[in-house]
Amino acid sequence: MAMQREAKEEICVDIDLKDLEFVTFIHKINGNDIIYYNGYFKAKKWQGKPQIGEPDKNEEIKWFPIDELPENIIDDRKQAIQNYIDKIPYSEFGWNEKE
């Protein structure tokens, strides 16, 4: 349900729960010892045209082939995409830097 809500808020689309597929989960810690639990899902279909719903946080929305993504993607998001490609359901990010 959180994915439905975020999709509506951030890109103005409606997604039925049955159209969401779990992809991966990342347990992350950042440099300030803040821990995040990020779940990633694939929307198999949606209603509406994706558009920016939070203009104070985004300046552009654009489609890319998965093998031609821009270089400036946040590192843990890159890991989530690679997990999707490699079918890895769980990974951790940032913990090795803490050791």
N, C-alpha and C positions, 0 to 999 in steps of 0.2 A: 504494500500500500504506500510505503514511503517513495518507492520508485514512481508510482503513478503520480503522486503529489509533486515530486520534483520535476518530472517531465512536463507537467502542466505549468508549473511556475517558471521553469527555466527556458523551455522551448515551445510552450503553448500547444502541446498535443495531448490527446487523451489516449490512454493505453488500457486495455482490459487486462486483468491479472492473468488470464489464460494465454495472453500473447507475450508474456514475459518469460524468458528462459534464463536461469542462473548461469553465469559464466565463470566467475572466480571471486575469491575473497582474499583481501590483503590485510594483514595485521601490521600496522605501520607505527613507527616511533620517529618523531622529528628531533631536530637539534635541541629543542627546549624540553625534552622528555615528555612531550604531549603524545598520548597514544590514540591512534585512530583505528577503527574497524570499518573498512570500506568493502561493500559488496557491489559487484558489477553484474549487470543483467543485459541481455540482448532483447530488444523489442522486435518481435517478428512482424508486427504490423501496428499501425496507430491511425487515429483519426485526426485530421487537421494538417496544416502545412507548418513544418518546423520554422519558427522564427524566434528572434531574441525576446525573451520575456522579462529579462532583468538587464536593461541597457546600462545601468551603473556598474555592472560586473562584466559585460561582454560588449565587444564592438563589432563582431562579425560571426556569422554562422556559415559554414561551408562544408560540402561533402568532398571526401578524398577516398581514392581506392586504398584499401588497408595496406598495400605494399608501397604506397607513395605518400605516406603521412608527413606533415611538416616536421622539421627538426626541433622546434621549440615546444614540444609537448612536455609537460611536467614528468619527471623521472618515474614516479610511482604509477602514473597513468600509462607510460610506455610499458612498464612491467605488466600492468593489467591487460594491455592489448596483446603482449607476447604470451601471457598466460592463456588468453583466449585462443590464439593461434595454436599453441602447443597443448591445449586441453588440460591445463593445470588448474585444479579447482581451488588450491590454497597456496599462498606464499607469504613471506614476510619481507618487510622493507625497512631499512634504516637501523636494524638491530645490530648488524655487524660493526657499524660505525661507533656503537656504544661500548664495544669491547676494548 
